[in-house]
Amino acid sequence: MGARTNFELKDSKGSVWLYSHWGGDDKATDLANALAKAEPRWDDFSYAMRIVVSQLVGSDWDSETGYGLSSYESGEEGYDPIVVDFPGKFVNYQEREYLFDEFINEFSNNLVGA
């Protein structure tokens, strides 16, 4: 089984896709926490994307399975699509557009600084 999902991270030139085999159930909370960690670099898209991806992958960087990076959507999507637009500083999720701060306030578990 799994909780397969994708995160689309957009900059001014295109998108990077992070596939997670197990990340679907906590998708919005995990992304909100990752965006909060990246806040100091929101205007530096390559750093902000790296921080978000690093936070989402967490300690699984050495794992052979669980996550994939691509220039296109890969794997199956079992959850609502989510798009992070760094130039516009908004997240599209569940047919709504959230500014980064709104998304963090709505979905963060408030453990960002912990």
Secondary structure, DSSP 8 states (H G I E B T S, - for coil): ----EEEEEE-SS-EEEEEESS-STTHHHHHHHHHHHHGGGTTSHHHHHHHHHHHHHGGGGG-SSSEEEESS--S---S--EEEETTTTEEEETTEEEEHHHHHHHH--S-TT-
